[in-house]
Amino acid sequence: MRVGVLMLPTDPWPESMARARRIEAMGYDHLWTYDHLSWRRYRGRPWYSALPWLTGMAGATERIRLGTMVASPNLRHPVTLAQDATTLDHVSKGRLILGVGAGGIGFDATVFGHEPLARAGLVARLTEFVELLSRLLTEDLVSYDGAYYTVVDACVQPAAVQVPRIPLAIAAGGKKALALTARHADSWITYGDTTSGDRSATGTTDAVRAQVHMLEDACVAIDRDPATIRRIYLTGNTDARPLASVSAFRDFVGRYREFGFTDVVFHHPRADDPVWNEPETILEEIATEVLPDLHSLSGTT
């Protein structure tokens, strides 16, 4: 299993850069940031743009993979996102994971003066978004005429460093979005139930188990081996507290490994956050006491 850290793009750049270098030095596998204009309780505070922020991190680090958590049609157009992602893949020497999702109904969805889409519309738009992105990242010349996007002779050059394309990680929880994930994703991202509001550890486990079954069924329906899709669990959005201690993290990871998850991502602790405020020392404790065993099990170093 691989373990990643999500850093909010809200702190001064020297501080963020130093933190990223420390995370890489401790042996973590990937570094993520949210792709929003602002986010929940951080509205009104400094908030840097995800893709330039990750580009800076690419220059500040050498090994760790970098990802968006997640780019969405609320803010991004597939053509410009494909161009930006390809550029970032070159700057990072092939370390980008392009996380994408449907987008929510908050500030990002209304800042341009549009009414938020209903859930069915969000999934339909995401379907076009992903299909078009996948083509833009693999084909020389792309035209597209859909309900949400029209593209005429788009050309994204040069090709990305990673072959056959930049890995796509799709955030999905419902049946249709998981079917889209089965068709197009290299990785699947979830943090549990996004609809019922049940944030309990037991409710989240039950929701994720159901999502796993839906994803596997969708893969079988198109003759795809479910094992070819990495499974990424993002912690920190439910009542579970895997960073409470090393043993809590070890137990949490073990539970999700049983569901076939290959990656876990947690939010970097912040003393000023009402939720993610564990002592920062837990990062080094996990890196020292847990990461070597996890990397040994997955064959990574």
Backbone hydrogen bonds, N-H to C=O, Kabsch-Sander energy under -0.5 kcal/mol:
donor,donor_aa,acceptor,acceptor_aa,energy
2,R,262,T,-2.9
4,G,264,V,-2.9
5,V,30,H,-2.2
6,L,266,F,-2.8
7,M,5,V,-0.6
7,M,32,W,-2.7
10,T,8,L,-1.7
11,D,8,L,-0.7
16,S,12,P,-2.3
17,M,13,W,-2.9
18,A,14,P,-2.1
19,R,15,E,-2.0
20,A,16,S,-2.4
21,R,17,M,-2.2
22,R,18,A,-1.8
23,I,19,R,-2.4
24,E,20,A,-2.3
25,A,21,R,-2.5
26,M,22,R,-1.9
27,G,24,E,-1.5
28,Y,23,I,-1.7
29,D,3,V,-2.7
30,H,3,V,-0.9
31,L,65,R,-2.9
32,W,5,V,-2.6
33,T,67,G,-1.5
36,H,34,Y,-0.8
42,Y,39,W,-3.1
43,R,40,R,-1.7
45,R,42,Y,-2.2
48,Y,9,P,-3.7
53,W,49,S,-2.0
54,L,50,A,-2.8
55,T,51,L,-2.1
56,G,52,P,-2.4
57,M,53,W,-1.9
58,A,54,L,-2.1
59,G,55,T,-1.4
60,A,56,G,-1.2
61,T,57,M,-1.3
65,R,29,D,-2.2
66,L,95,R,-2.6
67,G,31,L,-2.3
68,T,97,I,-1.3
69,M,33,T,-2.6
71,A,99,G,-3.1
75,L,72,S,-1.4
76,R,72,S,-2.6
81,L,77,H,-2.8
82,A,78,P,-2.4
83,Q,79,V,-2.1
84,D,80,T,-2.8
85,A,81,L,-3.0
86,T,82,A,-2.3
87,T,83,Q,-2.1
88,L,84,D,-2.6
89,D,85,A,-2.3
90,H,86,T,-1.7
91,V,87,T,-2.5
92,S,88,L,-2.4
93,K,90,H,-1.0
94,G,89,D,-3.5
97,I,66,L,-2.9
98,L,167,P,-2.5
99,G,97,I,-1.1
100,V,169,A,-2.9
101,G,71,A,-2.1
109,A,106,G,-1.3
110,T,106,G,-0.8
110,T,107,F,-1.1
111,V,107,F,-1.9
113,G,110,T,-2.3
122,L,118,A,-2.3
123,V,119,R,-2.1
124,A,120,A,-2.2
125,R,121,G,-2.7
126,L,122,L,-2.4
127,T,123,V,-2.2
128,E,124,A,-1.7
129,F,125,R,-2.6
130,V,126,L,-2.9
131,E,127,T,-2.4
132,L,128,E,-2.6
133,L,129,F,-2.4
134,S,130,V,-2.8
135,R,131,E,-1.7
136,L,132,L,-2.7
137,L,133,L,-2.0
138,T,135,R,-1.4
139,E,135,R,-3.1
142,V,154,A,-2.5
144,Y,151,V,-2.8
146,G,149,Y,-3.1
151,V,144,Y,-3.0
153,D,151,V,-0.5
154,A,142,V,-3.3
157,Q,155,C,-0.7
169,A,98,L,-2.3
169,A,167,P,-0.5
170,I,168,L,-0.5
170,I,187,S,-2.4
171,A,100,V,-2.8
171,A,169,A,-0.5
172,A,170,I,-0.5
172,A,189,I,-2.0
178,L,174,G,-2.4
179,A,175,K,-1.9
180,L,176,K,-2.0
181,T,177,A,-2.1
182,A,178,L,-2.2
183,R,179,A,-1.5
184,H,180,L,-2.1
185,A,181,T,-2.4
186,D,168,L,-2.9
187,S,168,L,-1.9
188,W,230,R,-2.9
189,I,170,I,-2.5
190,T,232,I,-2.0
191,Y,192,G,-0.5
199,R,197,G,-0.9
204,T,200,S,-2.6
205,T,201,A,-2.3
206,D,202,T,-2.3
207,A,203,G,-2.3
208,V,204,T,-2.8
209,R,205,T,-2.4
210,A,206,D,-2.0
211,Q,207,A,-2.2
212,V,208,V,-2.7
213,H,209,R,-1.9
214,M,210,A,-2.1
215,L,211,Q,-2.7
216,E,212,V,-2.7
217,D,213,H,-2.5
218,A,214,M,-2.3
219,C,215,L,-2.2
220,V,216,E,-2.4
221,A,217,D,-2.0
222,I,218,A,-0.8
222,I,219,C,-1.0
223,D,220,V,-1.5
224,R,219,C,-3.0
228,T,225,D,-2.3
229,I,226,P,-1.7
230,R,186,D,-2.4
230,R,228,T,-0.6
232,I,188,W,-3.7
232,I,230,R,-0.5
233,Y,231,R,-0.5
233,Y,263,D,-2.3
234,L,190,T,-2.6
234,L,232,I,-0.5
235,T,233,Y,-0.6
235,T,265,V,-2.9
239,D,199,R,-3.7
244,A,241,R,-1.7
245,S,242,P,-0.5
249,F,245,S,-2.1
250,R,246,V,-2.7
251,D,247,S,-2.4
252,F,248,A,-2.3
253,V,249,F,-2.7
254,G,250,R,-2.2
255,R,251,D,-2.0
256,Y,252,F,-1.9
257,R,253,V,-2.2
258,E,254,G,-1.3
260,G,257,R,-1.8
261,F,256,Y,-2.2
262,T,231,R,-1.5
263,D,231,R,-2.3
264,V,2,R,-2.1
265,V,233,Y,-2.8
266,F,4,G,-2.0
268,H,6,L,-2.9
270,R,276,W,-4.2
273,D,270,R,-1.6
277,N,275,V,-1.4
282,I,279,P,-2.0
283,L,280,E,-1.8
284,E,280,E,-0.6
285,E,281,T,-2.0
286,I,282,I,-2.6
287,A,283,L,-2.4
288,T,284,E,-2.2
289,E,285,E,-2.8
290,V,286,I,-2.4
291,L,286,I,-2.3
294,L,290,V,-2.1
295,H,291,L,-3.0
296,S,292,P,-2.0
297,L,293,D,-2.1
298,S,294,L,-1.8
299,G,295,H,-1.0
300,T,295,H,-1.7
